[in-house]
């Protein structure tokens, strides 16, 4: 951290220019014009950033909209976030909704909620508990676990994400990983070493190297063991 770096605080409603800061704290409704480079960013309310964000840690309680890309060591979101560009992070913990118009790269992606990723979702460890309809163009990782959370603890969160009666599954073209467990997932291709399908899946093609298990309430068009 540089000695001359200052903090940026917006309380109530206000705006500021981008730049380099130590801590960025928004309590209320804030707008930042330009790229933002900081150590720590915390949003309690709403914030719009018209540029890219680079930070060691980002914590959101509320809603944030980033018109560029987000690059962070750790993000923790309780609420809703929209990223127009790419999202790159080491560790992400999300309770709510996230929308990424580019690619999402993470070492560890832990989520309870719903997401829309227009590009590729790539993570070393992926653990998703779905509360609403979710989609990504392709998903890749080492350990992939996708479940539909039947017992909803976050009543307010569920009402925000999904109207009653909507499908709460995942839709994607391709899922590829080492260890894969899926529930309520619709995909064209699932490829991995060990694959287990729980209930509610609809997969056109399964390609596995070691082991494949299928729940009786899931549908598979074709499956084959790779040499």
Phi, psi and omega in degrees: 000130180284145184294329185270006178285134182252170176266154174238123178231132173235119179239129186091248178223133181184178180218163180204167174273163176287191180139194179258129181223161172282290179241137174245119182235122178243118175240097183129240183228111184235154177224131180238123180259114180117173180291145183237127179233115185212169175280308183225137178233129180227127180245123172238086185136238181229144178209137175240128178245118179268070181166193178272154177236129174234125184206159172283319178218143178229127178233128184235125168239090185141234184222135175225143179233123181244118185279355176239220179256160178238126179232116185212158173285318182215137172233143176225117187237126172237092185143236186218138178222139176238129179235118184284334181256219178270156174236122179235126185207150174283307182229132179228133175235119187228126172238097182147227183234144174219139178233125180234121183278342177254221178263154178239112179244128182212149171284319180223123181237108180242121186218143171228106185156229181213153182212156171227119179235113185287334181257225183262140172253115183231124181210148175294307176240126183235116176231111186238129173245108190274130173249354183204172180298131184227153180207150172209149181294311176216151180231131178223147179180174177276304178244118184237121177229117182235119181233156169261126183278107182283323179265104185272113178275330185261082184300316180295321179296315182296321179296326179290323186278315194213130173294153182300134176097349180285155175293136182248029183265182180250139175238129180204163177278309187224136169236127181223128180193184178272299179249121186229128170232130185228143169228143174047050182240133175247121183212154176282316183223133169236124186229131180185178178285304178236123185234131175230128177257121172277200183289155168080014182268150174222102186238129180286317184220128174248128173236119184227154181261319187248302188216143178221128177233142184228128176289149183294340180265015176246152181243137178228130178288303181218142173224145179212148178269130180275147178276000000 
